[in-house]
């Protein structure tokens, strides 16, 4: 069965999980943990992610993050690839470290931002790594210790979570800690990480309630949220996919797109593919890249071969500030 595409857009809240292949320990020592967190921190400081909660266990990790001006897939590829290379070098090993691709669930903010923060930060307690709330507050391998101001991680967004509990940080931390303590009695919560309808509705009780009323509810294994949230998100994804299909059907061939750009921008027969750097020609190539790579999904390497330039030049042009003239070619 083909794997489903990720639901990914700027500003989306994701619960991300990764596990070692065949139960392999992905964090053997504190050096590994610090390496992983420094990479997460770099992504946050560059504006690619905002991190609200996280937990590093021996064989898996949890991250609760919101995407910025880069897709989650790009951020995770950079994070995990760099980490695996260093991990293998440190421990003199070869091959894969993580089991398949990471798992990500798109989450509705209310109420899941706080519920997932609590759930993720209680991982060490459920696993018996720490025994109580006092130990958890000083435990350096979850974001809870940062929210409690016991450990410094400047890249973690603590203001967003604490703002739910009060304007004054001291009072907010007390109320937040109480909220987490109440979660200890809830144990494992499959509705937060399970699949399909159970996850989307928040547990079997909600599923049965909806069924008794004779109502239909939308669900998706990649989404944690209300039925309305699932429907809205899937409708948005469907609209984007249809737009991509419309563009690819309209102009299937790079040569046809090039002809359209040349006519529209007043370029000569060979200028677009000449590698010249005159402003008018460079602008035409930039339009071309933004259309075929950014909107139609052509691979950068294929477009680079067509234009006779480097792949990096194509990628820079495709994802630079969108030119207003692009709209007339959509």
C-alpha positions as YAML, in Angstrom:
chain: A
units: angstrom
residues:
- id: 1
  name: UNK
  ca: [0.00, 0.00, 0.00]
- id: 2
  name: UNK
  ca: [1.54, 3.36, -0.97]
- id: 3
  name: UNK
  ca: [2.30, 5.65, 1.94]
- id: 4
  name: UNK
  ca: [0.15, 8.74, 2.29]
- id: 5
  name: UNK
  ca: [1.63, 12.17, 1.67]
- id: 6
  name: UNK
  ca: [2.33, 14.38, 4.65]
- id: 7
  name: UNK
  ca: [0.02, 17.28, 5.47]
- id: 8
  name: UNK
  ca: [2.46, 20.15, 5.56]
- id: 9
  name: UNK
  ca: [2.05, 23.92, 5.42]
- id: 10
  name: UNK
  ca: [3.59, 26.90, 7.24]
- id: 11
  name: UNK
  ca: [2.14, 27.40, 10.73]
- id: 12
  name: UNK
  ca: [0.97, 23.78, 11.11]
- id: 13
  name: UNK
  ca: [1.27, 22.11, 14.52]
- id: 14
  name: UNK
  ca: [2.88, 18.64, 14.35]
- id: 15
  name: UNK
  ca: [3.51, 15.86, 16.84]
- id: 16
  name: UNK
  ca: [6.61, 14.17, 15.45]
- id: 17
  name: UNK
  ca: [7.88, 10.77, 16.59]
- id: 18
  name: UNK
  ca: [10.95, 8.79, 15.57]
- id: 19
  name: UNK
  ca: [12.07, 5.34, 16.70]
- id: 20
  name: UNK
  ca: [15.29, 3.35, 16.40]
- id: 21
  name: UNK
  ca: [15.33, 0.54, 13.88]
- id: 22
  name: UNK
  ca: [14.47, -2.81, 15.55]
- id: 23
  name: UNK
  ca: [14.54, -1.15, 18.96]
- id: 24
  name: UNK
  ca: [18.05, 0.27, 18.51]
- id: 25
  name: UNK
  ca: [19.07, 2.86, 21.08]
- id: 26
  name: UNK
  ca: [19.22, 6.19, 19.23]
- id: 27
  name: UNK
  ca: [20.61, 7.99, 22.29]
- id: 28
  name: UNK
  ca: [23.43, 6.09, 24.00]
- id: 29
  name: UNK
  ca: [24.96, 8.92, 25.99]
- id: 30
  name: UNK
  ca: [24.45, 12.59, 26.81]
- id: 31
  name: UNK
  ca: [26.68, 13.64, 23.91]
- id: 32
  name: UNK
  ca: [24.12, 12.11, 21.55]
- id: 33
  name: UNK
  ca: [21.26, 13.92, 23.24]
- id: 34
  name: UNK
  ca: [23.03, 17.26, 23.16]
- id: 35
  name: UNK
  ca: [23.90, 16.80, 19.48]
- id: 36
  name: UNK
  ca: [20.26, 16.07, 18.63]
- id: 37
  name: UNK
  ca: [18.98, 19.04, 20.64]
- id: 38
  name: UNK
  ca: [21.54, 21.44, 19.19]
- id: 39
  name: UNK
  ca: [20.23, 20.53, 15.72]
- id: 40
  name: UNK
  ca: [16.65, 21.12, 16.82]
- id: 41
  name: UNK
  ca: [17.78, 24.42, 18.31]
- id: 42
  name: UNK
  ca: [19.41, 25.50, 15.07]
- id: 43
  name: UNK
  ca: [16.18, 24.86, 13.16]
- id: 44
  name: UNK
  ca: [14.24, 26.89, 15.71]
- id: 45
  name: UNK
  ca: [16.68, 29.80, 15.69]
- id: 46
  name: UNK
  ca: [16.62, 29.87, 11.88]
- id: 47
  name: UNK
  ca: [12.83, 30.25, 11.98]
- id: 48
  name: UNK
  ca: [12.09, 26.84, 10.44]
- id: 49
  name: UNK
  ca: [10.42, 25.44, 13.57]
- id: 50
  name: UNK
  ca: [8.92, 26.56, 16.86]
- id: 51
  name: UNK
  ca: [9.32, 23.88, 19.55]
- id: 52
  name: UNK
  ca: [6.82, 23.69, 22.43]
- id: 53
  name: UNK
  ca: [7.49, 20.23, 23.88]
- id: 54
  name: UNK
  ca: [9.99, 17.40, 23.41]
- id: 55
  name: UNK
  ca: [11.21, 14.24, 25.05]
- id: 56
  name: UNK
  ca: [14.27, 12.10, 24.33]
- id: 57
  name: UNK
  ca: [14.00, 8.44, 25.34]
- id: 58
  name: UNK
  ca: [16.65, 5.77, 24.71]
- id: 59
  name: UNK
  ca: [15.00, 4.31, 21.60]
- id: 60
  name: UNK
  ca: [12.66, 7.09, 20.43]
- id: 61
  name: UNK
  ca: [11.90, 10.80, 20.54]
- id: 62
  name: UNK
  ca: [8.86, 13.08, 20.58]
- id: 63
  name: UNK
  ca: [8.70, 16.65, 19.29]
- id: 64
  name: UNK
  ca: [5.74, 19.05, 19.34]
- id: 65
  name: UNK
  ca: [6.59, 21.72, 16.80]
- id: 66
  name: UNK
  ca: [5.03, 24.30, 14.53]
- id: 67
  name: UNK
  ca: [6.44, 24.79, 11.05]
- id: 68
  name: UNK
  ca: [7.85, 28.17, 10.01]
- id: 69
  name: UNK
  ca: [9.14, 29.25, 6.59]
- id: 70
  name: UNK
  ca: [10.27, 25.73, 5.65]
- id: 71
  name: UNK
  ca: [8.34, 22.48, 5.32]
- id: 72
  name: UNK
  ca: [8.50, 19.93, 8.12]
- id: 73
  name: UNK
  ca: [9.93, 17.35, 5.72]
- id: 74
  name: UNK
  ca: [12.94, 19.55, 4.89]
- id: 75
  name: UNK
  ca: [13.56, 20.35, 8.55]
- id: 76
  name: UNK
  ca: [13.34, 16.71, 9.63]
- id: 77
  name: UNK
  ca: [15.57, 15.57, 6.77]
- id: 78
  name: UNK
  ca: [18.24, 18.05, 7.85]
- id: 79
  name: UNK
  ca: [17.86, 17.11, 11.53]
- id: 80
  name: UNK
  ca: [17.90, 13.34, 11.16]
- id: 81
  name: UNK
  ca: [20.47, 13.05, 8.36]
- id: 82
  name: UNK
  ca: [23.01, 15.19, 10.21]
- id: 83
  name: UNK
  ca: [22.34, 13.40, 13.48]
- id: 84
  name: UNK
  ca: [22.74, 9.90, 11.99]
- id: 85
  name: UNK
  ca: [26.03, 10.81, 10.29]
- id: 86
  name: UNK
  ca: [27.50, 12.08, 13.56]
- id: 87
  name: UNK
  ca: [26.00, 9.24, 15.62]
- id: 88
  name: UNK
  ca: [27.51, 6.60, 13.33]
- id: 89
  name: UNK
  ca: [30.87, 8.34, 13.39]
- id: 90
  name: UNK
  ca: [30.85, 8.62, 17.20]
- id: 91
  name: UNK
  ca: [29.88, 4.99, 17.74]
- id: 92
  name: UNK
  ca: [31.79, 3.49, 14.80]
- id: 93
  name: UNK
  ca: [28.72, 1.99, 13.20]
- id: 94
  name: UNK
  ca: [27.19, 1.98, 9.71]
- id: 95
  name: UNK
  ca: [23.75, 1.92, 8.15]
- id: 96
  name: UNK
  ca: [20.28, 3.09, 9.12]
- id: 97
  name: UNK
  ca: [19.49, 4.25, 12.64]
- id: 98
  name: UNK
  ca: [15.79, 5.18, 12.49]
- id: 99
  name: UNK
  ca: [12.91, 2.82, 11.75]
- id: 100
  name: UNK
  ca: [11.38, 3.82, 8.42]
- id: 101
  name: UNK
  ca: [10.53, 7.50, 8.09]
- id: 102
  name: UNK
  ca: [9.53, 9.50, 11.14]
- id: 103
  name: UNK
  ca: [5.83, 9.69, 12.05]
- id: 104
  name: UNK
  ca: [4.08, 13.06, 12.11]
- id: 105
  name: UNK
  ca: [0.52, 13.93, 13.15]
- id: 106
  name: UNK
  ca: [-1.05, 17.27, 12.29]
- id: 107
  name: UNK
  ca: [-2.73, 18.60, 15.44]
- id: 108
  name: UNK
  ca: [-5.54, 21.04, 16.14]
- id: 109
  name: UNK
  ca: [-4.31, 23.67, 18.59]
- id: 110
  name: UNK
  ca: [-7.28, 23.61, 20.93]
- id: 111
  name: UNK
  ca: [-7.12, 21.54, 23.08]
- id: 112
  name: UNK
  ca: [-4.24, 19.43, 21.81]
- id: 113
  name: UNK
  ca: [-1.38, 21.91, 22.18]
- id: 114
  name: UNK
  ca: [-1.57, 21.65, 25.97]
- id: 115
  name: UNK
  ca: [-2.64, 18.00, 26.09]
- id: 116
  name: UNK
  ca: [0.29, 16.93, 23.95]
- id: 117
  name: UNK
  ca: [2.73, 19.11, 25.87]
- id: 118
  name: UNK
  ca: [1.70, 17.32, 29.05]
- id: 119
  name: UNK
  ca: [1.66, 13.88, 27.42]
- id: 120
  name: UNK
  ca: [5.12, 14.28, 25.85]
- id: 121
  name: UNK
  ca: [6.73, 15.68, 28.98]
- id: 122
  name: UNK
  ca: [5.39, 12.81, 31.11]
- id: 123
  name: UNK
  ca: [7.13, 10.19, 28.96]
- id: 124
  name: UNK
  ca: [10.03, 9.68, 31.42]
- id: 125
  name: UNK
  ca: [7.54, 9.20, 34.28]
- id: 126
  name: UNK
  ca: [5.48, 6.60, 32.40]
- id: 127
  name: UNK
  ca: [8.71, 4.78, 31.47]
- id: 128
  name: UNK
  ca: [9.98, 4.83, 35.07]
- id: 129
  name: UNK
  ca: [13.06, 6.89, 34.16]
- id: 130
  name: UNK
  ca: [12.05, 9.48, 36.78]
- id: 131
  name: UNK
  ca: [9.76, 8.80, 39.72]
- id: 132
  name: UNK
  ca: [7.94, 12.02, 40.52]
- id: 133
  name: UNK
  ca: [7.27, 15.63, 39.49]
- id: 134
  name: UNK
  ca: [10.20, 16.97, 41.49]
- id: 135
  name: UNK
  ca: [12.61, 14.72, 39.59]
- id: 136
  name: UNK
  ca: [10.93, 15.55, 36.28]
- id: 137
  name: UNK
  ca: [11.45, 19.29, 36.83]
- id: 138
  name: UNK
  ca: [15.20, 18.80, 36.90]
- id: 139
  name: UNK
  ca: [15.38, 16.10, 34.24]
- id: 140
  name: UNK
  ca: [17.31, 17.64, 31.31]
- id: 141
  name: UNK
  ca: [15.97, 15.48, 28.47]
- id: 142
  name: UNK
  ca: [12.43, 16.83, 28.20]
- id: 143
  name: UNK
  ca: [11.16, 20.35, 27.60]
- id: 144
  name: UNK
  ca: [9.40, 20.27, 30.98]
- id: 145
  name: UNK
  ca: [12.58, 21.26, 32.79]
- id: 146
  name: UNK
  ca: [12.89, 24.26, 30.46]
- id: 147
  name: UNK
  ca: [9.31, 25.35, 31.13]
- id: 148
  name: UNK
  ca: [10.05, 25.07, 34.85]
- id: 149
  name: UNK
  ca: [13.18, 27.25, 34.35]
- id: 150
  name: UNK
  ca: [15.46, 24.54, 35.74]
- id: 151
  name: UNK
  ca: [17.32, 24.00, 32.45]
- id: 152
  name: UNK
  ca: [18.15, 26.64, 29.84]
- id: 153
  name: UNK
  ca: [17.31, 25.97, 26.19]
- id: 154
  name: UNK
  ca: [16.95, 29.40, 24.62]
- id: 155
  name: UNK
  ca: [15.47, 28.00, 21.42]
- id: 156
  name: UNK
  ca: [12.42, 26.42, 23.09]
- id: 157
  name: UNK
  ca: [9.21, 28.49, 22.97]
- id: 158
  name: UNK
  ca: [8.09, 28.58, 26.60]
- id: 159
  name: UNK
  ca: [6.06, 31.78, 26.41]
- id: 160
  name: UNK
  ca: [3.28, 30.25, 24.31]
- id: 161
  name: UNK
  ca: [2.61, 27.41, 26.77]
- id: 162
  name: UNK
  ca: [2.98, 29.45, 29.95]
- id: 163
  name: UNK
  ca: [0.66, 32.16, 28.60]
- id: 164
  name: UNK
  ca: [-2.23, 29.68, 28.98]
- id: 165
  name: UNK
  ca: [-1.62, 29.59, 32.73]
- id: 166
  name: UNK
  ca: [-1.17, 33.24, 33.62]
- id: 167
  name: UNK
  ca: [0.56, 36.52, 32.79]
- id: 168
  name: UNK
  ca: [3.17, 36.27, 35.53]
- id: 169
  name: UNK
  ca: [5.77, 33.60, 34.84]
- id: 170
  name: UNK
  ca: [6.10, 32.46, 38.46]
- id: 171
  name: UNK
  ca: [2.37, 31.90, 38.86]
- id: 172
  name: UNK
  ca: [2.07, 30.38, 35.39]
- id: 173
  name: UNK
  ca: [4.76, 27.79, 36.16]
- id: 174
  name: UNK
  ca: [2.95, 26.71, 39.33]
- id: 175
  name: UNK
  ca: [-0.32, 26.25, 37.45]
- id: 176
  name: UNK
  ca: [1.39, 24.53, 34.53]
- id: 177
  name: UNK
  ca: [3.12, 22.08, 36.89]
- id: 178
  name: UNK
  ca: [-0.21, 21.28, 38.51]
- id: 179
  name: UNK
  ca: [-1.71, 20.64, 35.08]
- id: 180
  name: UNK
  ca: [1.10, 18.19, 34.30]
- id: 181
  name: UNK
  ca: [0.76, 16.52, 37.70]
- id: 182
  name: UNK
  ca: [-2.93, 15.88, 37.02]
- id: 183
  name: UNK
  ca: [-1.91, 14.10, 33.83]
- id: 184
  name: UNK
  ca: [0.08, 11.49, 35.75]
- id: 185
  name: UNK
  ca: [-3.15, 9.74, 36.74]
- id: 186
  name: UNK
  ca: [-4.28, 9.49, 33.10]
- id: 187
  name: UNK
  ca: [-1.54, 6.99, 32.16]
- id: 188
  name: UNK
  ca: [-0.97, 6.09, 28.52]
- id: 189
  name: UNK
  ca: [-3.36, 7.87, 26.19]
- id: 190
  name: UNK
  ca: [-3.78, 5.99, 22.89]
- id: 191
  name: UNK
  ca: [-6.23, 8.61, 21.61]
- id: 192
  name: UNK
  ca: [-3.31, 11.05, 21.34]
- id: 193
  name: UNK
  ca: [-1.14, 8.76, 19.22]
- id: 194
  name: UNK
  ca: [-3.55, 6.12, 17.87]
- id: 195
  name: UNK
  ca: [-5.00, 6.14, 14.38]
- id: 196
  name: UNK
  ca: [-8.02, 7.10, 12.36]
- id: 197
  name: UNK
  ca: [-11.37, 7.87, 13.96]
- id: 198
  name: UNK
  ca: [-10.22, 7.24, 17.53]
- id: 199
  name: UNK
  ca: [-7.48, 9.82, 17.25]
- id: 200
  name: UNK
  ca: [-9.55, 12.37, 15.36]
- id: 201
  name: UNK
  ca: [-12.40, 12.28, 17.88]
- id: 202
  name: UNK
  ca: [-10.30, 11.89, 21.02]
- id: 203
  name: UNK
  ca: [-11.05, 8.35, 22.18]
- id: 204
  name: UNK
  ca: [-13.58, 5.51, 21.95]
- id: 205
  name: UNK
  ca: [-16.10, 7.27, 24.20]
- id: 206
  name: UNK
  ca: [-16.41, 10.06, 21.66]
- id: 207
  name: UNK
  ca: [-16.57, 7.59, 18.76]
- id: 208
  name: UNK
  ca: [-19.43, 5.65, 20.39]
- id: 209
  name: UNK
  ca: [-21.28, 8.87, 21.26]
- id: 210
  name: UNK
  ca: [-21.18, 10.01, 17.64]
- id: 211
  name: UNK
  ca: [-22.29, 6.60, 16.38]
- id: 212
  name: UNK
  ca: [-25.23, 6.43, 18.81]
- id: 213
  name: UNK
  ca: [-26.44, 9.76, 17.45]
- id: 214
  name: UNK
  ca: [-26.24, 8.41, 13.92]
- id: 215
  name: UNK
  ca: [-23.77, 11.08, 12.82]
- id: 216
  name: UNK
  ca: [-20.90, 10.58, 10.44]
- id: 217
  name: UNK
  ca: [-17.48, 11.85, 11.46]
- id: 218
  name: UNK
  ca: [-14.44, 12.53, 9.33]
- id: 219
  name: UNK
  ca: [-11.12, 11.04, 10.37]
- id: 220
  name: UNK
  ca: [-7.59, 10.59, 9.08]
- id: 221
  name: UNK
  ca: [-4.62, 8.72, 10.55]
- id: 222
  name: UNK
  ca: [-2.39, 11.75, 10.00]
- id: 223
  name: UNK
  ca: [-4.60, 14.21, 11.91]
- id: 224
  name: UNK
  ca: [-5.46, 14.81, 15.58]
- id: 225
  name: UNK
  ca: [-8.47, 17.10, 15.84]
- id: 226
  name: UNK
  ca: [-12.21, 17.52, 15.59]
- id: 227
  name: UNK
  ca: [-14.22, 16.21, 12.65]
- id: 228
  name: UNK
  ca: [-14.55, 19.78, 11.35]
- id: 229
  name: UNK
  ca: [-10.80, 20.32, 11.60]
- id: 230
  name: UNK
  ca: [-10.16, 17.09, 9.67]
- id: 231
  name: UNK
  ca: [-12.64, 18.06, 6.94]
- id: 232
  name: UNK
  ca: [-11.24, 21.59, 6.57]
- id: 233
  name: UNK
  ca: [-7.66, 20.39, 6.42]
- id: 234
  name: UNK
  ca: [-8.35, 17.64, 3.90]
- id: 235
  name: UNK
  ca: [-10.37, 20.05, 1.74]
- id: 236
  name: UNK
  ca: [-7.44, 22.45, 1.71]
- id: 237
  name: UNK
  ca: [-5.02, 19.67, 0.77]
- id: 238
  name: UNK
  ca: [-7.38, 18.48, -1.97]
- id: 239
  name: UNK
  ca: [-7.61, 22.00, -3.40]
- id: 240
  name: UNK
  ca: [-3.80, 22.29, -3.51]
- id: 241
  name: UNK
  ca: [-3.48, 18.92, -5.23]
- id: 242
  name: UNK
  ca: [-6.09, 19.87, -7.84]
- id: 243
  name: UNK
  ca: [-4.29, 23.14, -8.54]
- id: 244
  name: UNK
  ca: [-1.02, 21.27, -9.05]
- id: 245
  name: UNK
  ca: [-2.77, 18.81, -11.36]
- id: 246
  name: UNK
  ca: [-4.39, 21.66, -13.31]
- id: 247
  name: UNK
  ca: [-1.03, 23.31, -13.86]
- id: 248
  name: UNK
  ca: [0.68, 20.09, -14.90]
- id: 249
  name: UNK
  ca: [-2.11, 19.25, -17.38]
- id: 250
  name: UNK
  ca: [-2.06, 22.75, -18.85]
- id: 251
  name: UNK
  ca: [1.66, 22.79, -19.51]
- id: 252
  name: UNK
  ca: [3.14, 19.31, -19.30]
- id: 253
  name: UNK
  ca: [6.39, 20.02, -21.10]
- id: 254
  name: UNK
  ca: [9.24, 22.30, -19.98]
- id: 255
  name: UNK
  ca: [9.68, 23.48, -23.56]
- id: 256
  name: UNK
  ca: [6.07, 24.70, -23.71]
- id: 257
  name: UNK
  ca: [6.46, 26.56, -20.42]
- id: 258
  name: UNK
  ca: [9.67, 28.14, -21.69]
- id: 259
  name: UNK
  ca: [7.91, 29.34, -24.85]
- id: 260
  name: UNK
  ca: [5.16, 30.94, -22.77]
- id: 261
  name: UNK
  ca: [7.66, 32.72, -20.52]
- id: 262
  name: UNK
  ca: [9.75, 33.92, -23.50]
- id: 263
  name: UNK
  ca: [6.69, 35.40, -25.24]
- id: 264
  name: UNK
  ca: [5.32, 36.95, -22.07]
- id: 265
  name: UNK
  ca: [8.62, 38.52, -21.02]
- id: 266
  name: UNK
  ca: [9.85, 39.52, -24.48]
- id: 267
  name: UNK
  ca: [12.90, 37.26, -24.50]
- id: 268
  name: UNK
  ca: [14.69, 35.94, -27.56]
- id: 269
  name: UNK
  ca: [14.68, 32.38, -28.82]
- id: 270
  name: UNK
  ca: [17.75, 31.23, -26.87]
- id: 271
  name: UNK
  ca: [18.11, 33.79, -24.05]
- id: 272
  name: UNK
  ca: [16.22, 31.85, -21.38]
- id: 273
  name: UNK
  ca: [18.62, 28.91, -21.69]
- id: 274
  name: UNK
  ca: [21.75, 30.92, -22.39]
- id: 275
  name: UNK
  ca: [23.04, 31.42, -18.85]
- id: 276
  name: UNK
  ca: [23.27, 35.17, -19.43]
- id: 277
  name: UNK
  ca: [23.04, 37.40, -16.39]
- id: 278
  name: UNK
  ca: [21.29, 40.48, -17.80]
- id: 279
  name: UNK
  ca: [18.51, 41.59, -15.46]
- id: 280
  name: UNK
  ca: [15.69, 40.84, -17.93]
- id: 281
  name: UNK
  ca: [17.02, 37.36, -18.70]
- id: 282
  name: UNK
  ca: [17.67, 36.53, -15.04]
- id: 283
  name: UNK
  ca: [14.16, 37.65, -14.15]
- id: 284
  name: UNK
  ca: [12.72, 35.41, -16.88]
- id: 285
  name: UNK
  ca: [14.65, 32.41, -15.60]
- id: 286
  name: UNK
  ca: [13.49, 33.19, -12.07]
- id: 287
  name: UNK
  ca: [9.86, 33.25, -13.24]
- id: 288
  name: UNK
  ca: [10.40, 29.98, -15.08]
- id: 289
  name: UNK
  ca: [11.87, 28.28, -11.99]
- id: 290
  name: UNK
  ca: [9.15, 29.59, -9.69]
- id: 291
  name: UNK
  ca: [6.51, 28.21, -12.03]
- id: 292
  name: UNK
  ca: [7.90, 24.79, -12.92]
- id: 293
  name: UNK
  ca: [9.61, 23.97, -9.60]
- id: 294
  name: UNK
  ca: [7.58, 25.94, -7.06]
- id: 295
  name: UNK
  ca: [4.12, 25.44, -8.58]
- id: 296
  name: UNK
  ca: [4.32, 22.37, -10.80]
- id: 297
  name: UNK
  ca: [6.73, 20.26, -8.79]
- id: 298
  name: UNK
  ca: [9.43, 19.63, -11.40]
- id: 299
  name: UNK
  ca: [12.70, 18.36, -9.82]
- id: 300
  name: UNK
  ca: [15.37, 21.06, -9.55]
- id: 301
  name: UNK
  ca: [17.98, 18.85, -11.24]
- id: 302
  name: UNK
  ca: [15.77, 18.29, -14.29]
- id: 303
  name: UNK
  ca: [15.12, 22.02, -14.64]
- id: 304
  name: UNK
  ca: [18.84, 22.75, -14.22]
- id: 305
  name: UNK
  ca: [19.68, 20.42, -17.09]
- id: 306
  name: UNK
  ca: [17.03, 22.09, -19.27]
- id: 307
  name: UNK
  ca: [18.34, 25.60, -18.54]
- id: 308
  name: UNK
  ca: [22.02, 24.73, -18.54]
- id: 309
  name: UNK
  ca: [22.63, 26.08, -15.04]
- id: 310
  name: UNK
  ca: [23.40, 24.51, -11.65]
- id: 311
  name: UNK
  ca: [20.73, 22.85, -9.51]
- id: 312
  name: UNK
  ca: [21.49, 25.23, -6.63]
- id: 313
  name: UNK
  ca: [20.86, 28.21, -8.92]
- id: 314
  name: UNK
  ca: [17.47, 26.75, -9.87]
- id: 315
  name: UNK
  ca: [16.50, 26.10, -6.24]
- id: 316
  name: UNK
  ca: [17.52, 29.62, -5.18]
- id: 317
  name: UNK
  ca: [15.44, 31.13, -7.98]
- id: 318
  name: UNK
  ca: [12.45, 28.87, -7.36]
- id: 319
  name: UNK
  ca: [12.17, 29.68, -3.67]
- id: 320
  name: UNK
  ca: [13.20, 33.34, -3.75]
- id: 321
  name: UNK
  ca: [10.59, 36.05, -3.18]
- id: 322
  name: UNK
  ca: [7.70, 35.33, -5.53]
- id: 323
  name: UNK
  ca: [7.54, 37.67, -8.51]
- id: 324
  name: UNK
  ca: [4.19, 39.42, -9.09]
- id: 325
  name: UNK
  ca: [4.29, 38.49, -12.81]
- id: 326
  name: UNK
  ca: [3.97, 34.83, -11.82]
- id: 327
  name: UNK
  ca: [0.21, 35.15, -11.40]
- id: 328
  name: UNK
  ca: [-0.42, 35.67, -15.09]
- id: 329
  name: UNK
  ca: [1.09, 32.26, -15.86]
- id: 330
  name: UNK
  ca: [-0.99, 30.31, -13.31]
...
